[in-house]
Amino acid sequence: MTFRVAFQMEPMEATNPAETHTLALMREAQDRGFEVWHFTPRDVLLRGEQVIATARRVALYLERTPHFTHGAPETLDLRTLDVILIRQDPPFNMEYITSTYKLEMLKGEVLVVNDPAAIRNLPEKLYPFRFVRFMPPTLVTYAQAEVDAFRAAQGDIVVKPLYGFHGHGVAHIHAGDSYELPDNLMEPLMFQKYLAEIKEGNKRVIFIDGEVDKAIVTVPEAGEFRVYRNSTDHAYTLNVRDWEICRAIGEDLKKQGLLFVGIDMIGDYLTEINVTSVGSIRRINSIYGGKCEARVWDAIVQRRRSS
């Protein structure tokens, strides 16, 4: 069976073979002989009962420059596809939410990875509240008085945009620092107790169809508490506490239809559950060998054939 698959993601011109993990998934689909299409969220439209995208056929050549070619834009009825992978990064805004509504209309006809309703309902920094027993002390608020009380109780804290990614906008507020909420916030901010264990690294665990695949630990550079900034990746073996967290989350991932997920832990605490454009594929492959993307596609193919 030749699968027809599409990737909803950023423009191909914005991708980088050394950094864009989605290209590994796309290349694996190509190597399996699948028909591969590309479109962005803005390329999808609704016309009556139809869900249509202005899409292009894609071929990848990751070992050369340019690393891809694509055909002329075509009108693609998304119901004719077998699989769509949602791979655009946040921010989680109204365009992002509207995109999940459009793709949710394909439910029961096309396998969308990850399930768009689950992506919409379980954003990365709020999903962990289903497992609050594993979280560090955390506050989500618009209120300065709440922030002040939280700081008095916790000392050093970290402030995070609720719908950002890759550490953008994250700041460490020391106990003696002054801090005032920005004016005219469009959304609440997240505040968490600063975890000194971040010096030992951020633990990323990849789940495929609710089962732990691989884990790595990313150690920030000296003087930095955020990862992805000159940090280093290492193999990581889960400890007893990690497995307790992973078992609880894995069971829920299966219920939610979330096939490819990455969670983040610092020390004994769960900090995020990443459900959209999960990265780490190339980093895992470089440490462990093998092909994480192949294991993801094995699970997708099995799910599609059983649906």
N, C-alpha and C positions, 0 to 999 in steps of 0.2 A: 504494500500500500504506500503510495507516494503522498505524503502529507503536504497540505498547503498551509504555510505558517506566515504570520505577520508580526512585526515588532512595532509597537507604538512607543516612540522614544524621541530624543532630540534629533535635529537634522543630521544626516550622515556626515556633512562637512564639519560638524563640531566634534566628531569622535576622534579618538586617538588610540591606535593599536596597543600602545604601552600602558594605557590607563583605563580605557573604556571596557569594563567587564562584559557588557552586553555583546561586544563583538565576538567574544569567545563563544557565547551561546549561539550567535548567528552563524559563525563559522562551523560549529558542530552540526547545526541543522543543514547547512549546505553540504558538508561532508557525508551526511546520511542520505543525500539525494533529494532532500525536501525542496519544494518550491518556496522561495523566501521573498517576502514583501516588506516594505518599510513605509511608515507614515507617521506624522506627528499628531498630537491631540487636536490641533486646529484643522487638520485635514479631514476630520470625521464630521459628517452631516447626517441629519435625519430628513428623510423625504417620505412623508406618509408613514407606511409601515417599514420602509427600507432604512437600513443602517449602512451608509456608504462612506468610503474613504477615497480621496485622491491619493493613490499609492503608486509606488515604483517597484519593479523587480530589482533585486540587489544581488550582486556577486562580489565576494570578498577575496582580496589578495593581500593578506596581512604582512607578507614578507617583502612587499615592495611599496613604492610610492607612485601614484596614489594607491591607497589600500582598498579601494572599492570602485565599482562601476555600478551605475543603475540605469534602467531604461527610462523611456518617456513616461510622464504621468498618465495613469489610467484610472478609470472609474471602477472601483472594486466593491462589489457587494460583499460585505463582511460575513454574511451568512454562508458564503461558499467556501469559507476557510475551515480548517480543522482546529487550528490553535492560534490564539493571539497572546503575545506576551506584553504586559504592561511594564515598560522599562524607563519611563521618564522620571527624572528626579523631582522631589518637591521643589518649590514651596507648595504646600497643601492649601490651595486657594480655590476660588469659585471655578476657575477654568479646570482645575484638577478634579474637583467634585463633579462638575458637569460631565467631564469625560467618563467618570465611573457610571453615571446614569446612562449614558449612551451605550457603553459596552455591556451593561447589565441587561439590556434588551435582547442580547444574544443568548442568554442563559438557556440551557437545554439543547442548543443547536451547535454552539462553538465553545470549545474549552478555552476560557480566558484565565491566564496565569499571571498574577494571583487573582482570585475571585474579586471582581470590582466592588461588590457590596461590602465585602470584608475589608478591603483596602480603605474604602470610604469610612466605614464605621469604627475602624480600629487603627487610628493614626499612631505613628511610631512612639510618641512620648506619652500618649494616653492609654494605649493598650496595656502597658504594665500595671495600671491601676486594677486590673482584674486579678493581679497577683501581688497585691499591696504588701502581703506578708514578706515578700522578698525584696521590697524596694527600700532604699535609704529614706530617711525623713524627707518628705517632698511637699511642696505647696504650689498650687496653681491659682493665681489671683490677679485682680486689678487693684487691690486695696493696699495702700502704703502702710496702714496700721498693721495689717496682717504680715507684711514683709518685715516690719520692724520687730514684731513679736517673734517671728520665726528666726530672725538673726540673733535676737537676744537668747533664744533657746539653743541654737545650733552653732553659733560662732561663725567660722569661715563657711561660706556658701558658694554655690555656683548658680548663675542665672542663665537660662536658656530660652531662646525663641521657641515657642511651642511647635511651630511647623517648619523649622529649618532643617538643615542637614550638614554633614561633614564639619560640624563644629563652628559653622559660621554664626557670629553673634554671641557665642558663648563667652562668659566672663567669670573670673574668680574674684569674689568680693571678700576681702579679708575682714576679720572681726573689727578692726579699728578704722576701716574705711567708711566714708560717708556714702550713702546710696539713696537716690530718689528715683521713683518710677518715672519713666518718660511721660511727657504729656500726650494726651490724645491717643492712647493705645488702641489699636484696632482689634487686638486679641490679648488675652491674658498672657502673662509670662510664667515660666516654670522656675522654681527655686528648689535646689536640693542641697543637703548637707555636703560640704566638700569632703571627698574621700581621699585621704592621704595615700591610700593603696594604689591610686592611679600611677604613682611612681613605679610600681611593679608592672603596670600595663593594663590596657583595656582588653578584656577577653571577648573575642567574637566567636560565636558558635553558629555553624550553619546547619539548618534543618532541611531535609528533603522529604517531603510527604510526611511530616511529623516526626521523623527519626533523625537523631544526631548524625551528621555526616563527618565533619571535621571541625577542629577548634584551633585557633591561633591566639597569641597574645601580642598586642602591639604596644611597645614601650615608647613613651614620648621622649624627645630629646631632653637633655638636662635643662632645668629651669622652665620647662613647658609642661602644662597639664593636659593639653589637647593632643589628640593623635592626628595622623595624616599630615603632620608638619615635621618633616625630617625624622619621623619615628621609625622604629625597626620592628619587623615581624619575626616571631619565633613560633616553633611548634608548641602546642600546649596540651597537657593531659588533664582532663576534668577531674576535680576532686569530689568528695562526697557531697558537699554543699552544692557544687555546680550541677551534679546529677539530680539532686532533689529539685532544683529549679527547672532543669531541662525536661524532666519527666512530666512535671505539671504543665509546662508550656506545650510540649509536644502533643499531649492529649487534646488540648484546646485547638491547636493548629489544624489537626485533622477535622475537628468539628466545623471549623470556620472555612474550610476549603482553601487553606493557605499552603501551597505546595512548596514554595521556595522562600525561606525566611532566614534572617540572621538576627541573633540577639546579642546584646552587649551587657557585660557584667564587669563590675569593678570590685575587687575583693569578694566579699560574700553577698554582694547586692546586684540585683537586676536593675539596669538603667534604661534600656530601650529595646523595643522589638521592631525590627525593620522588615516591612512587608511589601515595599514597592520595588525599587530598582536595587535589589540586594547586590552588593559588591563582593569583594574578597575572593572572587574566583581565581584570578591570576595569582594573587598572593598565596592562596592555599596550594595551587599547583606548583608554585616555585619552591615551597617548603616540603611538600609531601610527594611530589611527582603525581603522575596520573592526570586525569581530566575531570575536575569537578563538573564542568559543563556537560560531559557525557552522562554522568550520574543524574543530573537534573533532567536531561532529555529522556533517559530511560524511564524516569518516573512520569514525565509528561505523556510519553507514548503509551505507557501502561494505563494511565488514567483515561486517556482519550479512547483507547480501544475497549475499555470496560464500560464506557458511558453509553 
